[in-house]
Amino acid sequence: MNALISSASQSAYNLVSDTRDSLSGIFSLQHRGFWFRLPLTKLSLWIEWRECSVGYGWQKNDTADLEFFAGRLQGVFSIERD
């Protein structure tokens, strides 16, 4: 009986670990920001919050990145290159 419980516990741990590893390529929460990659696409979004307002607007850095400002939020929407 103990072996069955140990095996089930290890299987649950492996499932949680594998799920966490697969989500790490899609989602990341860091100290002052949030990174998200849309699954099955080349689109990604980085948003971070600032201590002071950075204004409102947007700026296109190159052909694939769009940086935006919304008060205390600043972000970058990008398309990954091959």
SEFIZA-3560 file (N, C-alpha, C; in Angstrom, 3 decimals):
REM SEFIZA-3560
<numar><xx>0.823</xx><yy>-1.199</yy><zz>0.000</zz><atom>N</atom></numar>
<numar><xx>0.000</xx><yy>0.000</yy><zz>0.000</zz><atom>CA</atom></numar>
<numar><xx>0.869</xx><yy>1.266</yy><zz>0.000</zz><atom>C</atom></numar>
<numar><xx>1.947</xx><yy>1.216</yy><zz>0.787</zz><atom>N</atom></numar>
<numar><xx>2.852</xx><yy>2.375</yy><zz>0.824</zz><atom>CA</atom></numar>
<numar><xx>3.503</xx><yy>2.614</yy><zz>-0.532</zz><atom>C</atom></numar>
<numar><xx>3.824</xx><yy>1.533</yy><zz>-1.240</zz><atom>N</atom></numar>
<numar><xx>4.431</xx><yy>1.672</yy><zz>-2.564</zz><atom>CA</atom></numar>
<numar><xx>3.461</xx><yy>2.310</yy><zz>-3.537</zz><atom>C</atom></numar>
<numar><xx>2.172</xx><yy>1.981</yy><zz>-3.441</zz><atom>N</atom></numar>
<numar><xx>1.159</xx><yy>2.565</yy><zz>-4.314</zz><atom>CA</atom></numar>
<numar><xx>1.012</xx><yy>4.066</yy><zz>-4.052</zz><atom>C</atom></numar>
<numar><xx>0.986</xx><yy>4.442</yy><zz>-2.780</zz><atom>N</atom></numar>
<numar><xx>0.876</xx><yy>5.865</yy><zz>-2.414</zz><atom>CA</atom></numar>
<numar><xx>2.119</xx><yy>6.618</yy><zz>-2.867</zz><atom>C</atom></numar>
<numar><xx>3.285</xx><yy>6.024</yy><zz>-2.685</zz><atom>N</atom></numar>
<numar><xx>4.535</xx><yy>6.660</yy><zz>-3.103</zz><atom>CA</atom></numar>
<numar><xx>4.571</xx><yy>6.829</yy><zz>-4.622</zz><atom>C</atom></numar>
<numar><xx>4.124</xx><yy>5.814</yy><zz>-5.339</zz><atom>N</atom></numar>
<numar><xx>4.104</xx><yy>5.890</yy><zz>-6.800</zz><atom>CA</atom></numar>
<numar><xx>3.128</xx><yy>6.959</yy><zz>-7.281</zz><atom>C</atom></numar>
<numar><xx>1.953</xx><yy>7.038</yy><zz>-6.677</zz><atom>N</atom></numar>
<numar><xx>0.966</xx><yy>8.057</yy><zz>-7.055</zz><atom>CA</atom></numar>
<numar><xx>1.483</xx><yy>9.449</yy><zz>-6.729</zz><atom>C</atom></numar>
<numar><xx>2.140</xx><yy>9.594</yy><zz>-5.592</zz><atom>N</atom></numar>
<numar><xx>2.704</xx><yy>10.886</yy><zz>-5.202</zz><atom>CA</atom></numar>
<numar><xx>3.789</xx><yy>11.317</yy><zz>-6.191</zz><atom>C</atom></numar>
<numar><xx>4.649</xx><yy>10.387</yy><zz>-6.579</zz><atom>N</atom></numar>
<numar><xx>5.714</xx><yy>10.713</yy><zz>-7.532</zz><atom>CA</atom></numar>
<numar><xx>5.135</xx><yy>11.066</yy><zz>-8.895</zz><atom>C</atom></numar>
<numar><xx>4.093</xx><yy>10.361</yy><zz>-9.328</zz><atom>N</atom></numar>
<numar><xx>3.451</xx><yy>10.666</yy><zz>-10.606</zz><atom>CA</atom></numar>
<numar><xx>2.816</xx><yy>12.056</yy><zz>-10.592</zz><atom>C</atom></numar>
<numar><xx>2.173</xx><yy>12.423</yy><zz>-9.489</zz><atom>N</atom></numar>
<numar><xx>1.577</xx><yy>13.752</yy><zz>-9.368</zz><atom>CA</atom></numar>
<numar><xx>2.661</xx><yy>14.827</yy><zz>-9.392</zz><atom>C</atom></numar>
<numar><xx>3.768</xx><yy>14.583</yy><zz>-8.699</zz><atom>N</atom></numar>
<numar><xx>4.877</xx><yy>15.537</yy><zz>-8.683</zz><atom>CA</atom></numar>
<numar><xx>5.439</xx><yy>15.714</yy><zz>-10.097</zz><atom>C</atom></numar>
<numar><xx>5.614</xx><yy>14.628</yy><zz>-10.826</zz><atom>N</atom></numar>
<numar><xx>6.137</xx><yy>14.704</yy><zz>-12.197</zz><atom>CA</atom></numar>
<numar><xx>5.184</xx><yy>15.464</yy><zz>-13.114</zz><atom>C</atom></numar>
<numar><xx>3.885</xx><yy>15.251</yy><zz>-12.945</zz><atom>N</atom></numar>
<numar><xx>2.893</xx><yy>15.953</yy><zz>-13.759</zz><atom>CA</atom></numar>
<numar><xx>2.944</xx><yy>17.462</yy><zz>-13.508</zz><atom>C</atom></numar>
<numar><xx>3.012</xx><yy>17.863</yy><zz>-12.243</zz><atom>N</atom></numar>
<numar><xx>3.093</xx><yy>19.283</yy><zz>-11.902</zz><atom>CA</atom></numar>
<numar><xx>4.387</xx><yy>19.885</yy><zz>-12.423</zz><atom>C</atom></numar>
<numar><xx>5.480</xx><yy>19.169</yy><zz>-12.277</zz><atom>N</atom></numar>
<numar><xx>6.779</xx><yy>19.662</yy><zz>-12.747</zz><atom>CA</atom></numar>
<numar><xx>6.788</xx><yy>19.834</yy><zz>-14.265</zz><atom>C</atom></numar>
<numar><xx>6.249</xx><yy>18.858</yy><zz>-14.989</zz><atom>N</atom></numar>
<numar><xx>6.197</xx><yy>18.955</yy><zz>-16.455</zz><atom>CA</atom></numar>
<numar><xx>5.296</xx><yy>20.095</yy><zz>-16.913</zz><atom>C</atom></numar>
<numar><xx>4.178</xx><yy>20.292</yy><zz>-16.233</zz><atom>N</atom></numar>
<numar><xx>3.266</xx><yy>21.392</yy><zz>-16.564</zz><atom>CA</atom></numar>
<numar><xx>3.950</xx><yy>22.734</yy><zz>-16.348</zz><atom>C</atom></numar>
<numar><xx>4.651</xx><yy>22.877</yy><zz>-15.233</zz><atom>N</atom></numar>
<numar><xx>5.371</xx><yy>24.120</yy><zz>-14.948</zz><atom>CA</atom></numar>
<numar><xx>6.431</xx><yy>24.394</yy><zz>-16.009</zz><atom>C</atom></numar>
<numar><xx>7.167</xx><yy>23.365</yy><zz>-16.398</zz><atom>N</atom></numar>
<numar><xx>8.210</xx><yy>23.542</yy><zz>-17.409</zz><atom>CA</atom></numar>
<numar><xx>7.629</xx><yy>23.934</yy><zz>-18.763</zz><atom>C</atom></numar>
<numar><xx>6.504</xx><yy>23.350</yy><zz>-19.144</zz><atom>N</atom></numar>
<numar><xx>5.913</xx><yy>23.694</yy><zz>-20.434</zz><atom>CA</atom></numar>
<numar><xx>5.314</xx><yy>25.095</yy><zz>-20.424</zz><atom>C</atom></numar>
<numar><xx>4.787</xx><yy>25.541</yy><zz>-19.287</zz><atom>N</atom></numar>
<numar><xx>4.230</xx><yy>26.895</yy><zz>-19.207</zz><atom>CA</atom></numar>
<numar><xx>5.310</xx><yy>27.967</yy><zz>-19.120</zz><atom>C</atom></numar>
<numar><xx>6.515</xx><yy>27.604</yy><zz>-18.703</zz><atom>N</atom></numar>
<numar><xx>7.564</xx><yy>28.611</yy><zz>-18.573</zz><atom>CA</atom></numar>
<numar><xx>7.937</xx><yy>29.221</yy><zz>-19.913</zz><atom>C</atom></numar>
<numar><xx>7.670</xx><yy>28.532</yy><zz>-21.016</zz><atom>N</atom></numar>
<numar><xx>7.923</xx><yy>29.096</yy><zz>-22.337</zz><atom>CA</atom></numar>
<numar><xx>6.806</xx><yy>29.993</yy><zz>-22.827</zz><atom>C</atom></numar>
<numar><xx>5.686</xx><yy>30.021</yy><zz>-22.123</zz><atom>N</atom></numar>
<numar><xx>4.527</xx><yy>30.809</yy><zz>-22.533</zz><atom>CA</atom></numar>
<numar><xx>4.309</xx><yy>32.006</yy><zz>-21.616</zz><atom>C</atom></numar>
<numar><xx>4.636</xx><yy>31.871</yy><zz>-20.352</zz><atom>N</atom></numar>
<numar><xx>4.258</xx><yy>32.855</yy><zz>-19.343</zz><atom>CA</atom></numar>
<numar><xx>5.396</xx><yy>33.036</yy><zz>-18.354</zz><atom>C</atom></numar>
<numar><xx>5.675</xx><yy>34.260</yy><zz>-17.957</zz><atom>N</atom></numar>
<numar><xx>6.696</xx><yy>34.522</yy><zz>-16.947</zz><atom>CA</atom></numar>
<numar><xx>6.318</xx><yy>35.777</yy><zz>-16.175</zz><atom>C</atom></numar>
<numar><xx>6.347</xx><yy>35.695</yy><zz>-14.875</zz><atom>N</atom></numar>
<numar><xx>6.076</xx><yy>36.839</yy><zz>-14.008</zz><atom>CA</atom></numar>
<numar><xx>7.355</xx><yy>37.156</yy><zz>-13.265</zz><atom>C</atom></numar>
<numar><xx>7.861</xx><yy>38.369</yy><zz>-13.448</zz><atom>N</atom></numar>
<numar><xx>9.098</xx><yy>38.772</yy><zz>-12.803</zz><atom>CA</atom></numar>
<numar><xx>8.811</xx><yy>39.914</yy><zz>-11.845</zz><atom>C</atom></numar>
<numar><xx>9.853</xx><yy>40.469</yy><zz>-11.248</zz><atom>N</atom></numar>
<numar><xx>9.698</xx><yy>41.457</yy><zz>-10.177</zz><atom>CA</atom></numar>
<numar><xx>8.735</xx><yy>42.590</yy><zz>-10.520</zz><atom>C</atom></numar>
<numar><xx>8.942</xx><yy>43.260</yy><zz>-11.630</zz><atom>N</atom></numar>
<numar><xx>8.090</xx><yy>44.398</yy><zz>-11.991</zz><atom>CA</atom></numar>
<numar><xx>7.448</xx><yy>44.235</yy><zz>-13.347</zz><atom>C</atom></numar>
<numar><xx>7.390</xx><yy>43.003</yy><zz>-13.842</zz><atom>N</atom></numar>
<numar><xx>6.850</xx><yy>42.834</yy><zz>-15.174</zz><atom>CA</atom></numar>
<numar><xx>6.242</xx><yy>41.474</yy><zz>-15.411</zz><atom>C</atom></numar>
<numar><xx>5.692</xx><yy>41.362</yy><zz>-16.599</zz><atom>N</atom></numar>
<numar><xx>4.963</xx><yy>40.174</yy><zz>-17.011</zz><atom>CA</atom></numar>
<numar><xx>5.279</xx><yy>39.910</yy><zz>-18.470</zz><atom>C</atom></numar>
<numar><xx>5.661</xx><yy>38.695</yy><zz>-18.793</zz><atom>N</atom></numar>
<numar><xx>5.962</xx><yy>38.320</yy><zz>-20.166</zz><atom>CA</atom></numar>
<numar><xx>5.011</xx><yy>37.215</yy><zz>-20.588</zz><atom>C</atom></numar>
<numar><xx>4.449</xx><yy>37.331</yy><zz>-21.776</zz><atom>N</atom></numar>
<numar><xx>3.493</xx><yy>36.358</yy><zz>-22.274</zz><atom>CA</atom></numar>
<numar><xx>3.732</xx><yy>36.127</yy><zz>-23.754</zz><atom>C</atom></numar>
<numar><xx>3.817</xx><yy>34.858</yy><zz>-24.155</zz><atom>N</atom></numar>
<numar><xx>3.940</xx><yy>34.509</yy><zz>-25.568</zz><atom>CA</atom></numar>
<numar><xx>2.674</xx><yy>33.768</yy><zz>-25.965</zz><atom>C</atom></numar>
<numar><xx>2.027</xx><yy>34.238</yy><zz>-27.008</zz><atom>N</atom></numar>
<numar><xx>0.814</xx><yy>33.580</yy><zz>-27.477</zz><atom>CA</atom></numar>
<numar><xx>1.170</xx><yy>32.214</yy><zz>-28.062</zz><atom>C</atom></numar>
<numar><xx>0.526</xx><yy>31.155</yy><zz>-27.593</zz><atom>N</atom></numar>
<numar><xx>0.850</xx><yy>29.817</yy><zz>-28.083</zz><atom>CA</atom></numar>
<numar><xx>0.591</xx><yy>29.676</yy><zz>-29.588</zz><atom>C</atom></numar>
<numar><xx>1.439</xx><yy>28.908</yy><zz>-30.228</zz><atom>N</atom></numar>
<numar><xx>1.346</xx><yy>28.593</yy><zz>-31.659</zz><atom>CA</atom></numar>
<numar><xx>1.497</xx><yy>29.808</yy><zz>-32.566</zz><atom>C</atom></numar>
<numar><xx>2.047</xx><yy>30.884</yy><zz>-32.041</zz><atom>N</atom></numar>
<numar><xx>2.313</xx><yy>32.079</yy><zz>-32.846</zz><atom>CA</atom></numar>
<numar><xx>3.722</xx><yy>32.575</yy><zz>-32.555</zz><atom>C</atom></numar>
<numar><xx>4.108</xx><yy>33.627</yy><zz>-33.234</zz><atom>N</atom></numar>
<numar><xx>5.403</xx><yy>34.264</yy><zz>-32.975</zz><atom>CA</atom></numar>
<numar><xx>5.223</xx><yy>35.598</yy><zz>-32.248</zz><atom>C</atom></numar>
<numar><xx>4.064</xx><yy>35.801</yy><zz>-31.644</zz><atom>N</atom></numar>
<numar><xx>3.758</xx><yy>37.059</yy><zz>-30.962</zz><atom>CA</atom></numar>
<numar><xx>4.077</xx><yy>36.960</yy><zz>-29.485</zz><atom>C</atom></numar>
<numar><xx>4.693</xx><yy>38.005</yy><zz>-28.941</zz><atom>N</atom></numar>
<numar><xx>4.966</xx><yy>38.048</yy><zz>-27.510</zz><atom>CA</atom></numar>
<numar><xx>4.693</xx><yy>39.456</yy><zz>-26.986</zz><atom>C</atom></numar>
<numar><xx>4.454</xx><yy>39.529</yy><zz>-25.692</zz><atom>N</atom></numar>
<numar><xx>4.114</xx><yy>40.787</yy><zz>-25.040</zz><atom>CA</atom></numar>
<numar><xx>4.850</xx><yy>40.884</yy><zz>-23.723</zz><atom>C</atom></numar>
<numar><xx>5.530</xx><yy>42.017</yy><zz>-23.493</zz><atom>N</atom></numar>
<numar><xx>6.194</xx><yy>42.294</yy><zz>-22.225</zz><atom>CA</atom></numar>
<numar><xx>5.558</xx><yy>43.548</yy><zz>-21.649</zz><atom>C</atom></numar>
<numar><xx>5.085</xx><yy>43.476</yy><zz>-20.411</zz><atom>N</atom></numar>
<numar><xx>4.497</xx><yy>44.628</yy><zz>-19.731</zz><atom>CA</atom></numar>
<numar><xx>5.194</xx><yy>44.786</yy><zz>-18.392</zz><atom>C</atom></numar>
<numar><xx>5.582</xx><yy>46.018</yy><zz>-18.071</zz><atom>N</atom></numar>
<numar><xx>6.140</xx><yy>46.286</yy><zz>-16.752</zz><atom>CA</atom></numar>
<numar><xx>5.537</xx><yy>47.554</yy><zz>-16.188</zz><atom>C</atom></numar>
<numar><xx>5.464</xx><yy>47.637</yy><zz>-14.884</zz><atom>N</atom></numar>
<numar><xx>4.911</xx><yy>48.819</yy><zz>-14.243</zz><atom>CA</atom></numar>
<numar><xx>6.049</xx><yy>49.617</yy><zz>-13.628</zz><atom>C</atom></numar>
<numar><xx>5.910</xx><yy>50.940</yy><zz>-13.692</zz><atom>N</atom></numar>
<numar><xx>6.945</xx><yy>51.883</yy><zz>-13.256</zz><atom>CA</atom></numar>
<numar><xx>6.531</xx><yy>52.588</yy><zz>-11.976</zz><atom>C</atom></numar>
<numar><xx>7.508</xx><yy>53.151</yy><zz>-11.290</zz><atom>N</atom></numar>
<numar><xx>7.234</xx><yy>53.926</yy><zz>-10.077</zz><atom>CA</atom></numar>
<numar><xx>6.549</xx><yy>55.248</yy><zz>-10.412</zz><atom>C</atom></numar>
<numar><xx>6.921</xx><yy>55.849</yy><zz>-11.529</zz><atom>N</atom></numar>
<numar><xx>6.312</xx><yy>57.118</yy><zz>-11.932</zz><atom>CA</atom></numar>
<numar><xx>5.725</xx><yy>56.969</yy><zz>-13.334</zz><atom>C</atom></numar>
<numar><xx>4.868</xx><yy>57.884</yy><zz>-13.690</zz><atom>N</atom></numar>
<numar><xx>4.202</xx><yy>57.836</yy><zz>-14.985</zz><atom>CA</atom></numar>
<numar><xx>5.204</xx><yy>58.052</yy><zz>-16.113</zz><atom>C</atom></numar>
<numar><xx>5.069</xx><yy>57.266</yy><zz>-17.174</zz><atom>N</atom></numar>
<numar><xx>5.939</xx><yy>57.405</yy><zz>-18.344</zz><atom>CA</atom></numar>
<numar><xx>5.210</xx><yy>58.052</yy><zz>-19.509</zz><atom>C</atom></numar>
<numar><xx>3.997</xx><yy>58.543</yy><zz>-19.264</zz><atom>N</atom></numar>
<numar><xx>3.229</xx><yy>59.214</yy><zz>-20.300</zz><atom>CA</atom></numar>
<numar><xx>2.333</xx><yy>58.254</yy><zz>-21.055</zz><atom>C</atom></numar>
<numar><xx>1.778</xx><yy>58.752</yy><zz>-22.141</zz><atom>N</atom></numar>
<numar><xx>0.867</xx><yy>57.953</yy><zz>-22.962</zz><atom>CA</atom></numar>
<numar><xx>1.297</xx><yy>58.043</yy><zz>-24.418</zz><atom>C</atom></numar>
<numar><xx>1.275</xx><yy>56.928</yy><zz>-25.101</zz><atom>N</atom></numar>
<numar><xx>1.624</xx><yy>56.930</yy><zz>-26.517</zz><atom>CA</atom></numar>
<numar><xx>2.237</xx><yy>55.612</yy><zz>-26.933</zz><atom>C</atom></numar>
<numar><xx>2.820</xx><yy>55.619</yy><zz>-28.122</zz><atom>N</atom></numar>
<numar><xx>3.466</xx><yy>54.432</yy><zz>-28.639</zz><atom>CA</atom></numar>
<numar><xx>4.610</xx><yy>54.835</yy><zz>-29.554</zz><atom>C</atom></numar>
<numar><xx>5.537</xx><yy>53.914</yy><zz>-29.758</zz><atom>N</atom></numar>
<numar><xx>6.703</xx><yy>54.162</yy><zz>-30.599</zz><atom>CA</atom></numar>
<numar><xx>7.055</xx><yy>52.856</yy><zz>-31.298</zz><atom>C</atom></numar>
<numar><xx>7.226</xx><yy>52.910</yy><zz>-32.589</zz><atom>N</atom></numar>
<numar><xx>7.618</xx><yy>51.726</yy><zz>-33.342</zz><atom>CA</atom></numar>
<numar><xx>9.128</xx><yy>51.739</yy><zz>-33.482</zz><atom>C</atom></numar>
<numar><xx>9.795</xx><yy>50.780</yy><zz>-32.820</zz><atom>N</atom></numar>
<numar><xx>11.260</xx><yy>50.747</yy><zz>-32.802</zz><atom>CA</atom></numar>
<numar><xx>11.847</xx><yy>50.212</yy><zz>-34.099</zz><atom>C</atom></numar>
<numar><xx>11.288</xx><yy>49.154</yy><zz>-34.607</zz><atom>N</atom></numar>
<numar><xx>11.701</xx><yy>48.613</yy><zz>-35.908</zz><atom>CA</atom></numar>
<numar><xx>10.486</xx><yy>47.944</yy><zz>-36.542</zz><atom>C</atom></numar>
<numar><xx>10.691</xx><yy>47.125</yy><zz>-37.523</zz><atom>N</atom></numar>
<numar><xx>9.546</xx><yy>46.561</yy><zz>-38.238</zz><atom>CA</atom></numar>
<numar><xx>8.756</xx><yy>45.535</yy><zz>-37.433</zz><atom>C</atom></numar>
<numar><xx>9.329</xx><yy>44.998</yy><zz>-36.345</zz><atom>N</atom></numar>
<numar><xx>8.650</xx><yy>43.924</yy><zz>-35.627</zz><atom>CA</atom></numar>
<numar><xx>8.226</xx><yy>44.297</yy><zz>-34.211</zz><atom>C</atom></numar>
<numar><xx>8.703</xx><yy>45.406</yy><zz>-33.664</zz><atom>N</atom></numar>
<numar><xx>8.422</xx><yy>45.764</yy><zz>-32.271</zz><atom>CA</atom></numar>
<numar><xx>7.600</xx><yy>47.037</yy><zz>-32.176</zz><atom>C</atom></numar>
<numar><xx>6.660</xx><yy>47.044</yy><zz>-31.248</zz><atom>N</atom></numar>
<numar><xx>5.860</xx><yy>48.225</yy><zz>-30.954</zz><atom>CA</atom></numar>
<numar><xx>5.914</xx><yy>48.460</yy><zz>-29.451</zz><atom>C</atom></numar>
<numar><xx>6.492</xx><yy>49.578</yy><zz>-29.046</zz><atom>N</atom></numar>
<numar><xx>6.583</xx><yy>49.920</yy><zz>-27.625</zz><atom>CA</atom></numar>
<numar><xx>5.445</xx><yy>50.881</yy><zz>-27.302</zz><atom>C</atom></numar>
<numar><xx>4.753</xx><yy>50.626</yy><zz>-26.191</zz><atom>N</atom></numar>
<numar><xx>3.638</xx><yy>51.489</yy><zz>-25.807</zz><atom>CA</atom></numar>
<numar><xx>3.786</xx><yy>51.949</yy><zz>-24.370</zz><atom>C</atom></numar>
<numar><xx>3.179</xx><yy>53.099</yy><zz>-24.091</zz><atom>N</atom></numar>
<numar><xx>3.235</xx><yy>53.724</yy><zz>-22.772</zz><atom>CA</atom></numar>
<numar><xx>1.813</xx><yy>54.075</yy><zz>-22.361</zz><atom>C</atom></numar>
<numar><xx>1.456</xx><yy>53.735</yy><zz>-21.131</zz><atom>N</atom></numar>
<numar><xx>0.114</xx><yy>54.031</yy><zz>-20.634</zz><atom>CA</atom></numar>
<numar><xx>0.195</xx><yy>54.340</yy><zz>-19.144</zz><atom>C</atom></numar>
<numar><xx>0.559</xx><yy>55.579</yy><zz>-18.850</zz><atom>N</atom></numar>
<numar><xx>0.685</xx><yy>55.957</yy><zz>-17.441</zz><atom>CA</atom></numar>
<numar><xx>1.867</xx><yy>55.257</yy><zz>-16.799</zz><atom>C</atom></numar>
<numar><xx>1.602</xx><yy>54.421</yy><zz>-15.800</zz><atom>N</atom></numar>
<numar><xx>2.675</xx><yy>53.687</yy><zz>-15.130</zz><atom>CA</atom></numar>
<numar><xx>2.998</xx><yy>52.357</yy><zz>-15.797</zz><atom>C</atom></numar>
<numar><xx>2.312</xx><yy>52.025</yy><zz>-16.859</zz><atom>N</atom></numar>
<numar><xx>2.596</xx><yy>50.795</yy><zz>-17.591</zz><atom>CA</atom></numar>
<numar><xx>3.402</xx><yy>51.099</yy><zz>-18.849</zz><atom>C</atom></numar>
<numar><xx>4.371</xx><yy>50.267</yy><zz>-19.100</zz><atom>N</atom></numar>
<numar><xx>5.160</xx><yy>50.354</yy><zz>-20.322</zz><atom>CA</atom></numar>
<numar><xx>5.284</xx><yy>48.942</yy><zz>-20.860</zz><atom>C</atom></numar>
<numar><xx>5.181</xx><yy>48.781</yy><zz>-22.160</zz><atom>N</atom></numar>
<numar><xx>5.240</xx><yy>47.442</yy><zz>-22.715</zz><atom>CA</atom></numar>
<numar><xx>5.794</xx><yy>47.401</yy><zz>-24.117</zz><atom>C</atom></numar>
<numar><xx>6.103</xx><yy>46.191</yy><zz>-24.541</zz><atom>N</atom></numar>
<numar><xx>6.602</xx><yy>45.952</yy><zz>-25.892</zz><atom>CA</atom></numar>
<numar><xx>5.835</xx><yy>44.768</yy><zz>-26.468</zz><atom>C</atom></numar>
<numar><xx>5.253</xx><yy>44.981</yy><zz>-27.632</zz><atom>N</atom></numar>
<numar><xx>4.579</xx><yy>43.937</yy><zz>-28.388</zz><atom>CA</atom></numar>
<numar><xx>5.488</xx><yy>43.613</yy><zz>-29.557</zz><atom>C</atom></numar>
<numar><xx>5.882</xx><yy>42.344</yy><zz>-29.683</zz><atom>N</atom></numar>
<numar><xx>6.842</xx><yy>42.023</yy><zz>-30.745</zz><atom>CA</atom></numar>
<numar><xx>6.478</xx><yy>40.732</yy><zz>-31.472</zz><atom>C</atom></numar>
<numar><xx>7.002</xx><yy>40.647</yy><zz>-32.666</zz><atom>N</atom></numar>
<numar><xx>6.873</xx><yy>39.455</yy><zz>-33.488</zz><atom>CA</atom></numar>
<numar><xx>8.278</xx><yy>38.861</yy><zz>-33.606</zz><atom>C</atom></numar>
<numar><xx>8.420</xx><yy>37.627</yy><zz>-33.186</zz><atom>N</atom></numar>
<numar><xx>9.733</xx><yy>36.981</yy><zz>-33.219</zz><atom>CA</atom></numar>
<numar><xx>10.164</xx><yy>36.736</yy><zz>-34.654</zz><atom>C</atom></numar>
<numar><xx>11.439</xx><yy>36.920</yy><zz>-34.885</zz><atom>N</atom></numar>
<numar><xx>11.999</xx><yy>36.703</yy><zz>-36.214</zz><atom>CA</atom></numar>
<numar><xx>12.526</xx><yy>35.291</yy><zz>-36.325</zz><atom>C</atom></numar>
<numar><xx>12.573</xx><yy>34.764</yy><zz>-37.529</zz><atom>N</atom></numar>
<numar><xx>13.120</xx><yy>33.404</yy><zz>-37.741</zz><atom>CA</atom></numar>
<numar><xx>14.612</xx><yy>33.403</yy><zz>-37.704</zz><atom>C</atom></numar>
//
